[in-house]
Amino acid sequence: ADLSLALTGSGAAAGRAPCDLLLLDLSLPDSHGLDTVRRAMALLERHGCGEVPVVVLTGLDDPRMGLAAIQEGAQDYVIKGEFNHHLLQRIIGHAIERKATARRHARLLERHAMILDSLGEGVIEVDRRGRIHHLNPAAAELLGLDHPADKIGGRFVDLLETSHGSEGQTQALRSLERTLGEGGRCELFSIGLRLN
């Protein structure tokens, strides 16, 4: 059956997913390989069904294809001829649970961002590579940034270079290096943003 036709059925129209899971064959007459996964994921999103987990069914005895499908958004993969109904049932159950866990995690991240954005203190989250993950409005205001979203994914050191002199930058970077090396969190605003 045509995927887009299935997604426009009564379930999708009523505001809920038309199915619990999509079992997607990578060898279709009009689509093959990872392109099939990409097209299916795009259709799911377009029809508001992004919460539907996808399990890929492949005839290729190559786990790299299954892993690549997971990187494209599938929850799991099954190699044709190498499964029985018990294994398939387990894979489907795990895929549904993984997708539900991913949704819960996404909601927690959204809530986390809302809390950070509502704080009156400036907060900049930096990953272990020194890249900016989040910058709340108070931090943007303290730094005088007109377009803070442009800084997401950028280097923290670059943000400091445009905001403060070399003394503040050196202190903040030392604190950041020490904290990341220890795997913890630190407050840089007492060092980095109150130097004016």
C-alpha positions as a LaTeX table, in Angstrom:
\begin{tabular}{lrrr}
\hline
Residue & $x$ (\AA) & $y$ (\AA) & $z$ (\AA) \\
\hline
Ala1 & 0.00 & 0.00 & 0.00 \\
Asp2 & 1.09 & 3.56 & $-0.63$ \\
Leu3 & 2.53 & 5.09 & 2.55 \\
Ser4 & 1.09 & 8.57 & 1.99 \\
Leu5 & $-2.37$ & 7.07 & 1.43 \\
Ala6 & $-2.10$ & 5.07 & 4.67 \\
Leu7 & $-1.05$ & 8.18 & 6.59 \\
Thr8 & $-4.05$ & 10.19 & 5.43 \\
Gly9 & $-6.47$ & 7.59 & 6.80 \\
Ser10 & $-8.98$ & 8.14 & 9.57 \\
Gly11 & $-6.46$ & 7.89 & 12.42 \\
Ala12 & $-4.28$ & 10.73 & 11.12 \\
Ala13 & $-7.32$ & 12.87 & 10.37 \\
Ala14 & $-8.51$ & 12.47 & 13.96 \\
Gly15 & $-5.19$ & 13.85 & 15.23 \\
Arg16 & $-3.59$ & 10.56 & 16.18 \\
Ala17 & $-1.20$ & 8.19 & 14.45 \\
Pro18 & $-2.87$ & 5.77 & 12.02 \\
Cys19 & $-0.72$ & 2.89 & 13.30 \\
Asp20 & 1.50 & 1.86 & 16.20 \\
Leu21 & 4.55 & 1.02 & 14.07 \\
Leu22 & 5.74 & 1.12 & 10.47 \\
Leu23 & 7.54 & $-2.03$ & 9.26 \\
Leu24 & 9.40 & $-0.72$ & 6.23 \\
Asp25 & 10.90 & $-2.95$ & 3.53 \\
Leu26 & 14.04 & $-1.46$ & 2.00 \\
Ser27 & 13.47 & $-3.27$ & $-1.29$ \\
Leu28 & 10.32 & $-1.73$ & $-2.77$ \\
Pro29 & 9.57 & $-1.51$ & $-6.49$ \\
Asp30 & 9.73 & 2.30 & $-6.52$ \\
Ser31 & 12.28 & 2.88 & $-3.74$ \\
His32 & 15.37 & 1.10 & $-2.48$ \\
Gly33 & 17.79 & 1.32 & 0.42 \\
Leu34 & 18.22 & 4.36 & 2.63 \\
Asp35 & 16.22 & 6.53 & 0.24 \\
Thr36 & 13.18 & 4.50 & 1.29 \\
Val37 & 13.84 & 5.32 & 4.94 \\
Arg38 & 14.37 & 9.03 & 4.21 \\
Arg39 & 11.17 & 9.24 & 2.17 \\
Ala40 & 9.16 & 7.38 & 4.81 \\
Met41 & 10.48 & 9.57 & 7.64 \\
Ala42 & 9.69 & 12.72 & 5.64 \\
Leu43 & 6.15 & 11.47 & 4.93 \\
Leu44 & 5.59 & 10.62 & 8.58 \\
Glu45 & 6.67 & 14.12 & 9.62 \\
Arg46 & 4.66 & 15.82 & 6.88 \\
His47 & 1.49 & 14.01 & 7.97 \\
Gly48 & 2.05 & 14.73 & 11.67 \\
Cys49 & 2.95 & 11.11 & 12.44 \\
Gly50 & 6.54 & 11.62 & 13.53 \\
Glu51 & 5.80 & 9.68 & 16.71 \\
Val52 & 5.29 & 6.42 & 14.77 \\
Pro53 & 8.31 & 4.15 & 15.27 \\
Val54 & 9.91 & 2.60 & 12.19 \\
Val55 & 11.48 & $-0.86$ & 11.95 \\
Val56 & 13.36 & $-1.54$ & 8.73 \\
Leu57 & 13.14 & $-4.90$ & 6.99 \\
Thr58 & 16.17 & $-5.52$ & 4.82 \\
Gly59 & 17.31 & $-8.42$ & 2.68 \\
Leu60 & 20.88 & $-7.30$ & 2.88 \\
Asp61 & 23.04 & $-9.34$ & 5.18 \\
Asp62 & 24.91 & $-6.19$ & 6.08 \\
Pro63 & 24.43 & $-4.74$ & 9.56 \\
Arg64 & 25.87 & $-1.43$ & 8.32 \\
Met65 & 22.70 & $-0.87$ & 6.25 \\
Gly66 & 20.58 & $-1.45$ & 9.35 \\
Leu67 & 22.73 & 0.91 & 11.42 \\
Ala68 & 22.57 & 3.53 & 8.67 \\
Ala69 & 18.77 & 3.20 & 8.71 \\
Ile70 & 18.80 & 3.80 & 12.47 \\
Gln71 & 20.92 & 6.92 & 11.91 \\
Glu72 & 18.21 & 8.10 & 9.49 \\
Gly73 & 15.57 & 7.78 & 12.22 \\
Ala74 & 14.47 & 4.11 & 12.30 \\
Gln75 & 14.29 & 2.48 & 15.72 \\
Asp76 & 15.58 & $-0.94$ & 14.65 \\
Tyr77 & 16.13 & $-3.27$ & 11.70 \\
Val78 & 15.43 & $-6.90$ & 10.85 \\
Ile79 & 17.20 & $-9.00$ & 8.22 \\
Lys80 & 14.78 & $-11.02$ & 6.10 \\
Gly81 & 14.99 & $-14.74$ & 6.73 \\
Glu82 & 16.86 & $-14.30$ & 10.02 \\
Phe83 & 13.95 & $-13.87$ & 12.40 \\
Asn84 & 10.99 & $-15.74$ & 13.79 \\
His85 & 7.76 & $-14.36$ & 15.16 \\
His86 & 9.11 & $-14.24$ & 18.75 \\
Leu87 & 12.11 & $-12.17$ & 17.70 \\
Leu88 & 9.98 & $-9.89$ & 15.53 \\
Gln89 & 7.52 & $-9.39$ & 18.38 \\
Arg90 & 10.39 & $-8.44$ & 20.71 \\
Ile91 & 11.94 & $-6.05$ & 18.16 \\
Ile92 & 8.58 & $-4.35$ & 17.57 \\
Gly93 & 7.93 & $-4.00$ & 21.31 \\
His94 & 11.40 & $-2.53$ & 21.87 \\
Ala95 & 11.04 & $-0.14$ & 18.93 \\
Ile96 & 7.73 & 1.19 & 20.28 \\
Glu97 & 9.25 & 1.64 & 23.75 \\
Arg98 & 12.41 & 3.34 & 22.36 \\
Lys99 & 10.27 & 5.81 & 20.42 \\
Ala100 & 8.16 & 6.52 & 23.52 \\
Thr101 & 11.35 & 7.05 & 25.54 \\
Ala102 & 12.68 & 9.42 & 22.87 \\
Arg103 & 9.42 & 11.41 & 23.02 \\
Arg104 & 9.65 & 11.65 & 26.82 \\
His105 & 13.27 & 12.75 & 26.54 \\
Ala106 & 12.37 & 15.41 & 23.95 \\
Arg107 & 9.63 & 16.75 & 26.26 \\
Leu108 & 12.11 & 16.91 & 29.16 \\
Leu109 & 14.58 & 18.81 & 26.98 \\
Glu110 & 11.83 & 21.27 & 25.99 \\
Arg111 & 10.89 & 21.75 & 29.65 \\
His112 & 14.55 & 22.19 & 30.57 \\
Ala113 & 14.95 & 24.87 & 27.87 \\
Met114 & 11.77 & 26.65 & 29.07 \\
Ile115 & 13.08 & 26.74 & 32.63 \\
Leu116 & 16.46 & 28.07 & 31.53 \\
Asp117 & 14.81 & 30.66 & 29.32 \\
Ser118 & 12.68 & 31.91 & 32.20 \\
Leu119 & 15.63 & 32.48 & 34.54 \\
Gly120 & 16.80 & 36.00 & 35.22 \\
Glu121 & 20.41 & 34.82 & 35.30 \\
Gly122 & 22.41 & 34.28 & 32.14 \\
Val123 & 23.02 & 30.63 & 31.35 \\
Ile124 & 25.11 & 29.20 & 28.53 \\
Glu125 & 25.28 & 25.42 & 28.15 \\
Val126 & 28.46 & 24.18 & 26.53 \\
Asp127 & 29.21 & 20.60 & 25.47 \\
Arg128 & 32.49 & 18.77 & 26.00 \\
Arg129 & 33.84 & 20.04 & 22.68 \\
Gly130 & 33.31 & 23.63 & 23.78 \\
Arg131 & 30.29 & 24.13 & 21.49 \\
Ile132 & 27.32 & 26.16 & 22.66 \\
His133 & 24.25 & 23.97 & 23.20 \\
His134 & 21.89 & 26.55 & 24.72 \\
Leu135 & 21.99 & 30.24 & 25.45 \\
Asn136 & 19.11 & 31.71 & 27.41 \\
Pro137 & 17.62 & 35.20 & 26.81 \\
Ala138 & 19.25 & 36.64 & 29.95 \\
Ala139 & 22.69 & 35.56 & 28.69 \\
Ala140 & 21.94 & 37.00 & 25.26 \\
Glu141 & 20.98 & 40.30 & 26.88 \\
Leu142 & 24.09 & 40.35 & 29.07 \\
Leu143 & 26.24 & 39.69 & 26.02 \\
Gly144 & 24.36 & 42.19 & 23.87 \\
Leu145 & 23.45 & 39.59 & 21.24 \\
Asp146 & 20.75 & 40.52 & 18.74 \\
His147 & 20.50 & 37.01 & 17.24 \\
Pro148 & 21.43 & 34.48 & 19.97 \\
Ala149 & 20.14 & 31.52 & 17.92 \\
Asp150 & 23.03 & 32.14 & 15.49 \\
Lys151 & 25.46 & 31.25 & 18.30 \\
Ile152 & 24.02 & 27.76 & 18.94 \\
Gly153 & 26.55 & 25.18 & 17.76 \\
Gly154 & 29.29 & 27.79 & 17.70 \\
Arg155 & 32.42 & 27.75 & 19.82 \\
Phe156 & 32.20 & 29.18 & 23.32 \\
Val157 & 35.64 & 30.73 & 22.93 \\
Asp158 & 34.39 & 32.71 & 19.91 \\
Leu159 & 31.52 & 34.06 & 22.00 \\
Leu160 & 33.97 & 35.20 & 24.66 \\
Glu161 & 36.24 & 36.85 & 22.10 \\
Thr162 & 33.41 & 39.07 & 20.93 \\
Ser163 & 32.17 & 39.83 & 24.45 \\
His164 & 35.14 & 40.32 & 26.76 \\
Gly165 & 38.81 & 41.11 & 26.93 \\
Ser166 & 41.53 & 38.51 & 27.01 \\
Glu167 & 41.75 & 38.36 & 30.84 \\
Gly168 & 38.07 & 37.39 & 31.22 \\
Gln169 & 38.34 & 34.97 & 28.32 \\
Thr170 & 41.39 & 33.24 & 29.83 \\
Gln171 & 39.73 & 32.89 & 33.25 \\
Ala172 & 36.50 & 31.55 & 31.77 \\
Leu173 & 38.31 & 29.09 & 29.52 \\
Arg174 & 40.42 & 27.75 & 32.40 \\
Ser175 & 37.28 & 27.24 & 34.46 \\
Leu176 & 35.52 & 25.59 & 31.51 \\
Glu177 & 38.45 & 23.26 & 30.77 \\
Arg178 & 38.71 & 22.22 & 34.41 \\
Thr179 & 34.99 & 21.57 & 34.70 \\
Leu180 & 34.71 & 19.63 & 31.42 \\
Gly181 & 37.75 & 17.58 & 32.38 \\
Glu182 & 36.03 & 16.63 & 35.62 \\
Gly183 & 32.73 & 15.92 & 33.84 \\
Gly184 & 30.76 & 18.45 & 35.86 \\
Arg185 & 29.04 & 21.81 & 35.60 \\
Cys186 & 30.30 & 25.26 & 36.42 \\
Glu187 & 29.02 & 28.79 & 36.59 \\
Leu188 & 31.00 & 31.02 & 34.29 \\
Phe189 & 28.87 & 34.12 & 34.53 \\
Ser190 & 30.55 & 35.32 & 37.71 \\
Ile191 & 33.77 & 35.22 & 35.71 \\
Gly192 & 32.71 & 35.82 & 32.16 \\
Leu193 & 29.76 & 38.19 & 32.26 \\
Arg194 & 30.35 & 40.40 & 35.25 \\
Leu195 & 33.67 & 41.77 & 34.08 \\
Asn196 & 32.17 & 44.93 & 32.56 \\
\hline
\end{tabular}
